Amino acid sequence: MDPFSAEGELLNLHNHFHQGQFQEVIDFDTAGLSPENALPARVLSLRAQIALGPAEDVIADVQGEKEPDLAAVGALAELAAGNESKAVTIAEKLAQESGDNAAVQLLAGIVLQAAGKSEEALTLLSQHQGNLEAVALIVQIQLQQNRTDLAIKEVQAARRWAQDSLLVNLAESWVGMRVGGEKYQQAFYVFEELAQAPATSSSQSLVSQAVAEIHLGRLEEAEAALQQALAKDPKNAEIIANTAVLNIIAGKDAKDFINSLSTVAPDHHYLQDLEEKSALFDKAATKYSAKVSA
């Protein structure tokens, strides 16, 4: 295969993955790829399998592999399978021994961030050499830390050397959703383009579009996008959670969606936050007692 063609195929594979087209990534024929490109393609395929589940199949697939890239996939699979402690142990060992490996930086970084070890994740990710996935993850972590200023700088720096990259566009849109104002509309255009293009449309793109619509006050349009997403992927926790939020904002009953989310993803952060807020409300309520006039 022409090396330039192979590089293009690998880029397409990356784009499919980041657009949520996981089955297309898994079905991609890697037979014609060079060894140099075959390993990154396999890593993407395994990550797509983790996204679709079950992660145990990937754990078995990479068992005993010596390549740091595949060991990092194993750590990610262990995390997805609920074995956080084991995943962190693998990730920290890989960070120490193979911290210059791009797959290790990204996948171990994901594991460390998920385990609440944000500074360790950022230290590892900061070693990247022009890895846009690392940039995107750094931006996500900075936004979670409410360091929008740093996220803006990260995107601006990446924009200088990756002007038309899908990941840079997405990262800039995530930042825009935090900044607000006219940035909501700009982010919406990016998400809408991804959601409406037949080759790239996915439930993930539709959810992003719907969230932008909510921020713009277009609740009916947000509901339509989420209904499309649910039709594509009815057991997707993020779709269900965002639909519950939309119903609450719209003054509708969200009980069915909350119950559905409890079944699909009982440890989802939305449910944890809801439980925490309910407990705080109950605690505050105990400070007040009803006064009945005689």
N, C-alpha and C positions, 0 to 999 in steps of 0.2 A: 504494500500500500504506500502511496505517496506520503512522505512524512508530513507535508503541509495538510493533506487531506485527513491524515490521522489526528493531527492536532485540532483540526476543525471538528472532527467527530467527537473528540474528547470534550471540547468546549460545548458542543451541543448536549452532550451527556450531562455536563455540569448544569447547563441551563434547565434541562428537563428536571433534574433533581431539585433545584431551587425554586422551580415553579410547581413543585408538588406532584410531578408526573412520575411517580415512583415505579409504576409497573413498566413504563417505557424504558426506564433505566435498567430494570431487571432483565427485560427482554432483549436488550441491546446485544448484538453479536460482536464479541470481542476477538473473534478468531483471527482477523486480519491485522490486529494491532501489534506494534512492536513490544518487546518486553518492557521497555521504558514507559509505554503508555498503558500496557495491559494491567499493571499493578494499580495505578490510580483508578482505572475503569472498574477493576474488581472491588476496590474499596468503596467506590460510589454505589456499586450494585449491592454490596453487603449492607451499606448504610440505608439503602432503599428498602431492603428486606427488613431491617430493624424497624423502620418507619411503619411498614405495613404489618409487621409481627408474623409469627412469634419470634422473639429475640433468641429463644433457646436454640433454634435451628442455626443461627449465625454463630452462637457460642460453640456449638459442635463443629461447625465448618472450619473455624479458625483455631480449634484446639491444637496445641503443639506447634503452631506456626512460629518461626523465629523472626520473620520480618517485623520491624517495629510498627510499620503501617498496619499490619494485620493484628498485631497484639493490641494496638490502639483501638481497632474495631472491636476486638474482644472486650475491652474495658467499657466501650459504649454499649455493647450488647448486654453486659452484666448489669449496667445501670438500668437499661430498659426492662430487664427481667426482674428488677427489684432488689438486686444484690449490690446496694450502694457501697457498702464497706469494702467488698472485694473489688469493685470497680475503681474506687479511690486508691486502694493499695496498688493496683496495676498502673493507674494513671500517674501516681507520684513516682513510682519506680521508673516508668518510661520517661517522665519529665527529667529525671536526674541522669539517666543513661543515654537518652536519645532526644534531648531537648532541641536539637537543630533539625529534626525531621518534621516536615510540614504537616504530615498526617497526625503525628504525635502532638504537635502544638495545638492543632484544631480539636481533635477528638478527646485528648486528655484534658484540654481546656474546657470542653463542654462538660465532661464528668466533674471536674473540680468546681466549676461554677454551679452545677446542679447540686453539689454537696455543700454549698455555702462557702466555698474556699475561693472567693472572688479575687483576692489579691494574688494568690498562687496562680490562678488562671491567667490573670493579666500579665504577670511576670513571664509566664511561659509563652503566651501569645505575642508579647512584645518582641520576641526573637524572630518573628516571621520576616521573610524576604520577599515582599511583593505578593503575599497570599491574600486574595480578596475575601476568602472565607474567614480568615483570621481577623481581618478588618471588620467584617460584619459582626462577628462575635464580640469583638472589643466594643463596638458601638452598642450592642445589646446590653452588655454588662454595664457600661457607663450610664446608659439610660436607666437601668434598674437601680443604679446607685444615685440617681437624680443628678448626675454630672452631665447635664445637657451641653454645657459649655465645651467639655472635653469631647463629647460625641460629635459636635459640630466641627471641631478642629480635625478630628479623625477622618470624617467624611470629606472635608475640604482638601486634606492632604492626599487622600486616595483619588479624588477627582482629578488631580493634576497628572497622575500617571495611568489612570484607567477611566478615561473620560466617558466612554459609552457602555460601560459594563452594567449588566443587569443587576449585579449585587450592589454596586455603588448607587444605582438608582433606588433600589429597595432600601438600603441603609439611609439614604438621604430622605426617603419618604417616612421611615420610622422616626427619624429626628424631627421631621416636619409635623408629625402627629403629636409630638411632645411640645413643640414650639407653639403650634396653634395658629389662629388667625388665617391669613391667606395661604399658609402652608398646608392647611387641611385640604384645600382645593387642589393644590399641586400634587399632594400625595394621592388624592383620589384619582387623578388622571393616570398616574402610574399603575395603580391597582386595577382601575377599570380596563386599561389597555390589556393587561395580563389576563383578566377575567373573561374578556370578550373575544380574545383571539382564539379561534378554534384549535390551533396547534398547542396553545399553552394554557387554556382554561383549566382550572382545577378548583376544588373546594377551598383550598388554601387562599387562592387569589380572590375568590368570592367573599371569604370572611374578611380579608383586608379591605376590600371595597366596601363591605357593609359597615365596618367600624368607621371608615372615613365618612360614610353617609350619615351615621349616627352623630358624629361630631359636627356635621354640617346641618343637622336638624332635619334631615330628609328621612324620616322614620319609615315611611311606606316603601321607599326605594331600598332601604336597609333590610326591611323584612323580606322583600322579593329576592334580594341577593342571598340571604340566609336560607330561604326556602329552597332555592336552587342548590345551595351547598348541601343542605340536609338530604335532598334527593340523590345527590352524588355519593354522599358518605354519611348515612344516618347515625352511625355510632362514633362519629368524631367528637371528642370531648370539647375541643375549642369551638366548634360550631354550636354545640348544645349550650355551652356556657354563654356565648355571645347572644344567642337567641333568648336565653333567660334574662340577660341584662336588658336587651331591647324591650322585652315584654314589660319589665318593671318600669322602664323609662316611659313606655307608652301607656302605663296604667292598666296593663292586662295581667291576668293571673299567670305567674311563671312557675307554679308548683310542679306541673307535669315535667317541665324541662329540668328543674332542680332534682326531682326524683330520678329522672333518666340519667342525669350526670352522676348522681350518687351510685348508680348501677354500673355505668361505663367506666368511670374514673373516680372512685371513692376518695382518693387523696388529692383531687384536683385543688389547685390553689384558690379557686373561686369558692369552693365549699369550705375550705379552711378559713378563708377570710370571713365568709358568712357566719360560720360558727363562732369565730372570735368576736365579731361585732355583736352577735346575739348575746354572748356571754357578758360583754361589756354593758349592753343595754339592761340585761337582767340585774347586773350588779348595781347599776345606777338606780334602777327602779326600786331596789330594796331600801334606798335612803329616803324614800317618800312613802307615806301612808295616807290612805284616804281619810279625809276628815268629814265626819257626818254631823251636821248641825242638829241640835236637840229640838 
